[in-house]
Amino acid sequence: MLSLAAGCGRNKSDAGLDASARALDLSSCEQVTDLSDYIADVKIVRLAPEPVIYSGSGKILTYDGKFIVLSDSFVEYNADGSLSKTIGRVGRGPGEFVAVTDFCIDDAAGQLVCLTPDNKVLRYSLADGSLVKELPTVLRMNTDAIFPLENGAFAIFCSEPVQEGDALPGKVKIFDADGNLAEELLPTAEVCIPMGFRPVSAQSCGNSYTFSFAAVPSTAYEVSGGKITPLVDMDFGSRNLPSDYFGDGGDVWSKIGELFENDYFKCPSVCHTEDLYYVSPYGKDSSVWNFISDGRKGIYWQSSSSDTQAPLSFSAADDGYFYFAYTEYGLEQTQDPLKKYLIDECGLVLGEDDNMAIVGVKFRL
């Protein structure tokens, strides 16, 4: 475990990140097609009709019983789906953004923290939505996620591949509260392959944030309370993507087509409640799979690829529930086990005039 309160100086290190992660044997999970016996409760939050939400990556944040989603602005909703306020907006003026790479909540500061594609960091007050600070960074690379640290510091996850033979960069860059680069962690050739319909980082219980790399078995990491720790070692048994699949870097993108055609599990998304882990990897021919495990036993199912919208993916977890954005307008029949349960057992059908819904699912094993 390593405290990430950024200090003076700058170095590259994996010190403290060799702490033990929990072994998560997903090869022992049971495949199911009916989730009725495994769902304890469902929350359906139908969002107010205005503003219309264009879900983008589908990322959701929860805090104090409220939800934050991203559209043309950040939109905060109360627990019943009524509009609370909007924060920031698309534009080129002060406090505005052309696009957003990722966003998170700094609990201690009471702020929403936003990372833009040009690697600026915007901080907004959660109390009134006003812009608190805009910070440029020195980064000139593709970035994927941002995490809150102590005392206004923050971390940025950069999964950009390295060329074979190059020095290994720290994939996690630590910045102090003024935006100065202080440290680099996790020097590795491992890569993360961002997928458009789900975020690279998910929010888990206690406002923690998780991220992982493409190959499995591999470690998922968690940022929580200003510290970064290995969370779980994911293992799919015979369907693990070999750890040396990408070699020492080189032309990673030339292998993408082959990667998503093969039968290995790869590119997992991870989040967790107090008791359960959700892991969603890709399988053969870009199929999407969903695992729920308590570390000893679990279930898994395959998402449908024939519906009009991208497969469901939980992007937040809190108070025992996993949350995702539901945008399947007019869908009344499906072979997707989770959507089928929501339609048949909960009556969830979105009309053409409805906004998207936020759905929370509590599982039992």
LINLINLIN-V467023 format. One record per backbone hydrogen bond with DSSP energy under -1.0 kcal/mol. NH is the residue of the N-H (numbers start at 1). CO is the residue of the C=O. E is the energy in kcal/mol with one decimal. If there is no record, write none. Layout:
BEGIN
NH_CO_E / NH_CO_E
END
This chain:
BEGIN
2_228_-1.2 / 4_226_-3.2 / 13_184_-3.1 / 17_14_-2.0 / 22_231_-2.3 / 24_233_-2.7 / 26_24_-1.3 / 26_235_-2.0 / 27_235_-1.0 / 29_26_-1.2 / 30_298_-2.5 / 32_300_-2.6 / 38_35_-2.0 / 40_362_-2.9 / 41_362_-1.4 / 43_360_-3.0 / 45_358_-3.2 / 47_356_-1.4 / 48_81_-2.4 / 58_55_-2.7 / 61_68_-2.1 / 63_66_-1.8 / 66_63_-2.6 / 67_77_-2.3 / 68_61_-2.4 / 69_75_-2.2 / 71_73_-2.7 / 74_87_-2.6 / 75_69_-3.0 / 76_85_-3.1 / 77_67_-3.0 / 78_82_-2.9 / 81_78_-2.1 / 84_76_-2.9 / 85_76_-1.4 / 87_74_-3.0 / 90_72_-2.5 / 91_97_-1.4 / 96_93_-2.1 / 97_89_-2.0 / 101_115_-3.0 / 102_115_-1.4 / 104_113_-2.4 / 106_111_-3.0 / 110_106_-1.4 / 111_106_-1.9 / 112_124_-2.5 / 113_104_-3.0 / 114_122_-3.1 / 115_102_-2.9 / 116_120_-2.2 / 119_116_-2.2 / 121_135_-3.1 / 122_114_-2.5 / 123_133_-2.8 / 124_112_-2.8 / 125_130_-3.0 / 126_110_-2.6 / 129_125_-1.8 / 132_123_-3.5 / 133_123_-1.5 / 135_121_-3.1 / 144_157_-2.9 / 145_157_-1.2 / 147_155_-2.6 / 149_153_-2.3 / 153_150_-2.0 / 154_175_-2.0 / 155_147_-2.3 / 156_173_-2.4 / 157_145_-2.5 / 158_171_-3.4 / 166_163_-2.4 / 171_186_-1.9 / 172_185_-2.3 / 173_156_-2.9 / 174_183_-3.3 / 175_154_-3.0 / 176_180_-2.2 / 179_176_-2.1 / 182_174_-3.3 / 183_174_-1.4 / 184_11_-3.1 / 185_172_-3.2 / 188_169_-1.2 / 198_195_-1.3 / 202_210_-1.2 / 203_315_-1.8 / 204_208_-3.1 / 205_272_-2.0 / 208_204_-1.0 / 209_223_-2.2 / 210_202_-2.3 / 211_221_-1.8 / 214_191_-3.4 / 220_232_-2.8 / 221_211_-2.9 / 222_229_-2.8 / 223_209_-3.0 / 224_227_-2.7 / 227_224_-1.5 / 228_2_-1.6 / 229_222_-2.4 / 231_220_-3.2 / 232_220_-1.1 / 233_22_-2.7 / 234_218_-2.3 / 235_24_-1.9 / 239_236_-1.7 / 240_237_-1.7 / 245_242_-2.0 / 247_244_-1.5 / 249_246_-1.5 / 250_162_-1.1 / 252_250_-1.8 / 255_252_-1.9 / 256_253_-1.2 / 259_255_-2.8 / 260_256_-2.2 / 262_258_-1.8 / 265_239_-3.5 / 266_282_-1.7 / 267_214_-2.3 / 269_280_-1.7 / 271_278_-1.9 / 273_276_-2.3 / 277_293_-3.1 / 278_271_-3.2 / 279_291_-2.0 / 280_269_-2.6 / 282_266_-3.0 / 283_287_-3.0 / 286_260_-2.0 / 286_283_-1.1 / 287_284_-1.6 / 289_281_-2.5 / 290_301_-2.4 / 291_279_-2.7 / 292_299_-2.5 / 293_277_-2.1 / 294_297_-2.2 / 299_292_-2.1 / 300_30_-2.1 / 301_290_-1.8 / 303_288_-2.9 / 315_323_-2.4 / 316_323_-1.1 / 318_321_-2.3 / 321_318_-2.2 / 322_361_-2.5 / 323_316_-3.2 / 324_359_-1.9 / 326_357_-3.4 / 329_327_-1.6 / 330_350_-2.8 / 340_336_-3.0 / 341_337_-1.7 / 342_338_-2.1 / 343_339_-2.5 / 344_340_-3.0 / 345_341_-2.4 / 348_342_-2.3 / 349_347_-1.0 / 354_351_-1.6 / 357_326_-2.1 / 358_45_-2.7 / 359_324_-2.5 / 360_43_-2.8 / 361_322_-2.7 / 362_41_-2.8 / 364_38_-2.5
END
